[in-house]
Amino acid sequence: MLLYNYIWYSNAVMHMKVAQNKSEKLKKLASISTGYTFREKVTDALGGEVWVIQMRDVHSEPPYMRRDEMVRIDREAVRSSNCLEPSDILVVSRGFRFQVVTIGEEFAGAIASSAFLVIRCDTKKLLPDYLAWYLNQPQYHQRLLALGSTTSGVFVVRKQQLENLEIHLPPIREQVKVAELAKLHEKESVLYRTIAEERDKLVNASLQSFINPKSIKQNGPV
């Protein structure tokens, strides 16, 4: 299945490259804003209704964000216009690790801190899942980071630099194909990683049994 998806994924991307004659600056395809700036340190409010997404809440592997790790604040503390909508895209704008994540339904209404740039696509021209995949590709990482600045290994990507980034723009139907196949590939990667972790546990337990056979009798077979 992995090989099958890879073949289709590669064909879709290659087809997209043939159609890459058209490109647009991102500012013509989406609106970009800076995350919310808190005047004080964000603290968890008992009974708070609004999740706050900070840079520490974004992980390098799926699931990229988990609500049980996030701080919550009172709804009255922020304006509704600052709240995220499904399919908004968060771009880590500074730090040691560049990353782009798409907001799912479960995070609708959350607030992104000022560590992020928030992209809201014109979906008639550009699909959010396609853009997130596009920006997460290593070659586009380098292109974007080259436009930004780096000090002591800490990168900074500014709003204007992101707005002026050229985005290859295949037809919507091709964007859909790439986004769907990228999601399948991600799900499959998670599955294989889980299988590998369980295999490691099994092998380690078996090896431990050679060292301490009593542990198998006490704990039962794996």
N, C-alpha and C positions, 0 to 999 in steps of 0.2 A: 504493500500500500504506500509506503514511504517513497519508493522508487516511482510508482505510478503518479503520485502527486507531484514529485519533483520534475518529472518529464513535462507534465501539464503546466506547472509553474514556470519552468524554463521557457517553454514555447510561448506562453502568454507574455513573459517579459521580453523575449526576443521580438515578438510581434509588436510590442509597444515601442521598442527601440526603433523599428522601421518607421513607425508613425510619429517619431519624436521631432519632426520638423517644426511643429508648433510648440511654442513655450511662451509663458507669461510670467510677469513678476507677481509674486505672491500677493502683493497689496491690491492687485486687480481681481483676485480670486477669493479673497477672504479679508475679514477684519481682524486686526491684531491689537490686543490690549495687554497692559501689564497687570499682574495679579494684585490683590488687595494689600495695601500697606497698613499694617497694624502699628499703632502708636506705642503700644506696650507689648510686653511678652504675652504670648497667647497661652491662656490657662484654661483647663477643662472646667466648663460650667455644669453644675449638677442639673440634669434635666435639659441640657442644651439641645437644640433642634437642628443646628447647622454644623456640618462637618467641615473642618479646616484641613486642607491638603497642604502639607509642608514638604520640603525637599526630602526630609528623612522618611516620609511615608511612601516614596516611590522606590520600588525594587527593580533590580536588573532582570529578574525572571518572573514569569507569570506565577501567581496573580500579582500584577504590578502594584496594586494598592489593596489594602484591607482596612475596612472601617473600624475594626476593633482596636487598631493601633492609632487611630486619629483622635485629636482633640475636638471637642464640641463646644460651640458658643451659643449664646442666646440669639434668636432671630432678630431681635430689636437692635443688635449690635452692628448690623450691616444692612445695606440697601439691597432690595431684591435685584436691582440691575447688576450687582456684583456677583450674583449667583451663577454657577455654571449650568449649562444646558447639556442634555445628551448629545454626544458626538462633537462637543468642543474638544480641542486638542491642547494639551499642556506641553510646553517646551521648557525644559530645565535651562534657565538663562545664565546660570553661573555655577561654578563648582568644579569638581574633578571628573565628573562622569556626565557626558551629554546623553540625554534621553528624551524621547517623545512618547506620550501615552494619550490614548483616546478615552474620553469620559463616557462611561456606560450609564445605563438607566439608574443603577444603584447609587450613583454619585451626583445625580441631578439635584440642584439646589445647594451643593457644597460650595465652599469658597476656596479659591486658590491663593496662596500667599504670594508676595511680591518676588519670590524666587523663581516664578514661572512667567512665561509669556503665554497668553491664551489666544488661540486661533479659532475663529468661527467661520467656516467655509460657506461660500455661495454654492450650495449643492447642485445648482443647475449646471455649474461649470466644473466643480472639483469635489470629489467625494472625500470625506474626512478620513475614512479607513485607508484609502489610497494615499492620501497625503502623509499620514502617520507612517505607513510602510516606506514611502519615498524618503522621508526625512531620516528614518532610522537606518537607511542603507549606508555602509561605511564611506562610500565615495562622496555622498552628500553631507555626511558628518564633516568630513575634511573640508569640503567646499564652504560650509557654513562657519566652521571654526576658523578658517582662514580669513573670513571677513571680520571676525570678532577679534578679541585681544586675549592674550594669555600672559599671566604673571605667576611665576613660581608654580607652574602646572595648573593654575586655576584659570579656567576659561570664562569669558564674558561674552554673551551674545545679546546685542541690543535690538530693540524693536525695529529701528530703521534698517538695520542690516538684514533682518528676517524679511521685512517687507520687500526689499529689493532683490531677494533671492529668486532666480529664474527657475520655474517649475515646468518640467516637460508635461505636456497636457494631451494625452491620448483621448479618444472619444470616451464618453461615460461608460459605454458597454465594456470597453477594455479596462477601464479603471475598476469596474465591478469584478471582472475576472481576476485581476491581480490581487485585489483586496480579499476576495473569497479564498483564493488559493494560498495567500499568505497566512490567513487565519487557520486553514487546514494544516498547513505546515507547522504553525506554532502549537496547535493542539497535539499534533503527532509528536513533536519534540518533547512536550511535557509528558506524554504517555511513555515515551522511550526512556526519559530521564527517571520517571517513577519506577519503571521496570528494572532499570540499572541499579537504583537504590535498593530495591527489594532483593535483587540478586546478590548485591554486596552483603546485605544482612544475612542471607542464607549461607553464603560462602564463609563469612566470618564466624557464624555460629557453628558451622561444620568444623572449621579449623580449631575453634575453641574446644570442641569435643575431644580432639586429640590430646590437648593439653590437660583438660580437666573433664574427664568423662562423667563425673558425678553431677556436673552442672546440667547435663542433658537429662539425667534421671530426675533431678530435683525440679527442673523447670518444664520438663516434658519435651517432646519432639517439636521441632520447628515446622 
